[in-house]
Amino acid sequence: MQRATSRLIHRGRLGRSPLAHVSARPPKQVKAFPYCDCDPHTNMGFHLPSEVNYKAKDPAIVCFHLYSLYGEQGCRGQGPELSKIEIDINPECTAWNTQVVPYMGTEYDEEGEDGIVEANITVNFDRPSAAAPGRAILRINKLLNSQGYWWGGPEVCLRLTANKGRPGACDNLHKLCAARGNESYTYNTCNLAFFGSAPRCCTNRRVPIVPREPFYQWEPPLPEPEPQQPPVQPCASRPPIIPMEAPSHLGPEGLCFSLGGYVGCADCCTPGPTVSKIQWTTQPGCDSSIQVTASLGLASEAPVGSYPATWEQNGTVLSLLTPGLVVDTNVGTRVCLRLQPLPGGAAPGAACDVPERLCAAPPGAPPGTCIVVVYGTQPDCCLAGHMPYAATTPGQPAWGAGDRSWRWDHYQFVDREAQWIWSENNLPDAVNPGPVVTFHAYLYRYAPTRAHMHLMADATCDLFINGRYQGSAVGGFEYTECSYSSVCPEEICWCTGQSSHDPIPYPIIPVSLAAGPISVALRCSNEGTWLSPAGVLASLVEDGSRAVLLRSDGVWTWTESSLLESGAAGPLRPVYDLGPAAMSPWRQRELATIDPTARWVGASPDASWNASAQVVVLISKNLTVTEYTYALLHFVADDAATLYINGTFVLTANGYGPTEYLPDGTFYTPVWLHPGTVTTITFRLVNTWTPYGSPSSLLATLVDVTEDRPRRVLAHTDSSWVFGVEGDLV
């Protein structure tokens, strides 16, 4: 008996005892973040953050603002409480390669600016035992010690930097929060869990990572170089006038351009933006063929008045005296010239009443370009530049939405003077789904310029500068909940704050503008096959001065095309097979039900998470049938794809947004196939612009639905399809 007991104890030491086996059992795994039993409807006593905030003084700092709720109680009934925050992170982010320093954000620092303060909070990297292997979190601790910062709601801030310069650092949120392979991962968001001190007092929230716009320190814009043929004398110094913007075309108001001004310029020759005279270089003989009068006004309004202009230097310089004219520093000042042929002057069609015959274009500038000089209050205090007056863009004038722009919730857009435009007048309500519409504008820069194009699109738009692709915008807004009858007095509506949705980050595309003439094109298309709202909102903002160089308005023109404008710029290559329809991050169920064998395909092996946003991809397949066939083509794209059959436009479909992945929802369209004829199916795939890689892919299947035939798959996306990168816009 003693021997048997001894043997039992010995076996227990080896871990064979049933009791020992139970005690060593690992905790139950929780598949999805936050890896614990949380109630998503828990009231923590504060609003969860709707987006990421940044600090101007330090680009490495990111913050999450928690707005407290007046009178709301937390889990213990004692007001808002927060003991810790956990962030679902990329397991490659560790304390070895990434240094994380926590702070509490403040509305004002010691200098009266938006800042941070150190607090008794800590952070640590962890791999929760309840999570599946390969999961990791970043935990922010001791937040209960920071109750003094709860007035108005605190900001919890993290400074992310490389630890001693080591490789693989997660020094921004796109790297830190990209928990690829995790079922709870969604691109361009951070998944956060918030915990109180009471049991089960926790909830989680996906927070969009909005683009971090550069924080500009104000400085006067650099003067442009002097034109080659100054009308009177070189400019020794400049007034505080922002370089002249692109003008409107010749219209009812005449030839117009806008001036902007600023104050506080230490190096300027006048203390304020006062203009005493404006001069234009003109063709010889124009003084005997036309009479010129000018009108002035705010850039956002129609100009008023009638001021006579005079000729100088044997009729080659047109002068307008404007003593006491102060340029508006908010919206700018518009100057318009009305050109009227003189009775008995030049023969019809020969008078200088159009810019091509009026302006003495400098070498290298297009016809209709005048050299314009704006003078301050001193003779050599002036600003000179090229003004391309000629209508150099093709097509018809665009329609503006005007007061009807309430349809789109865009109050976070950078430029309140920009207008939603489209090729049809009913743009906020019901617009035809096709064909492709291209909007054109013209710009002339005397010196190279760096700028950013702010862009919202309904449904999708691609930006081209001098024919070169720069980036795409898909969405960037929400349809508003308001209506004229409910919130808009006297049919005037600006729906700031009326939307039930949080602001959505929109693309801000960096561009480099060379000196000389610049063509700007927005290649846009509406979504689907039904009537729906369509529009584009754009503003080109110069770096440094933040002057608006170009904005969407009625000056733009439009053309349309049903043909694929340009083919691939290089050889075609087989697409990359990324995985089945149900793969992450898309988890597509609807098309997987139609064709379980269809595959997600892309232009790179990592297109499921790191596709480029700086190219347009053409994915195509040739197909031949032996009898007349009626088929349905089902497809879904990330972010957007335009379908062409034999090079002819069919429809555009927006699939997954930058932060939204839904398992259902596909587009389909009928396709007629003729025997013995090659049918080419081409998808033009674009990715919403972002400085970081993001998912971009295509999933499609073509199903024979001819009557009296069994349904069968004729083709679906797989490695047999080919792709190429689209060439320049022609």
Secondary structure, 3 states (H helix, E strand, C coil): CHHHHHHHHHHHHCCCCHHHHHHCCCCCCCCCCCCCCCCCCCCCCEECCCCEEEECCEEEEEEEECEECCCCCCCCCCCCCCCEEEEEECCCCCCCCEEEEEEEEECCCCCCCCEEECCCCEEEEECCCCCCCCCEEEEEECHHHHHHHCCCCCEEEEEEEEHHHCCCCCCCHHHHCCCCCCCCCCCCEEEEEEECCCCCCEEEEEEECCCCCCCCCCCCCCCCCCCCCCCCCCCCECCCEECCCCCCCCECCEEEEEEEECCCCCCCCCCCCEEEEEEEEECCCHHHCEEEEEEEEECCCCCEEEEECEEECCCCEEEEEEEEEECCCCCCEEEEEEEEECCCCCCCCCCCCCHHHHECCCCCCCCCEEEEEEECCCCCEEEEEEEECCCCCCCEECEECHHHHHHEECCCCCCCCCCCEECCCCCCCCECCCCEEEEEEEEEECCCEEEEEEEEEEEEEEEEECCEEEEEEEECCEECCCCHHHHCHHHCCCCCCCCCCCCCCCCEEEEEECCEEEEEEEEEECCCCCCECCEEEEEEEECCCCCEEEECCCCCEEEEECECCCCECCCCEECEEEEECCCCCCCCCHHHHHCCCCEEEECCCCCCCCECCCCCEEEEEEECECCCEEEEEEEEEECEEEEEECCEEEEEEECEECCECCCCCCEEEEEEECECCCEEEEEEEECECCCCCECCEEEEEEEECCCCCCCEEEEECCCCCEEEEECCCC
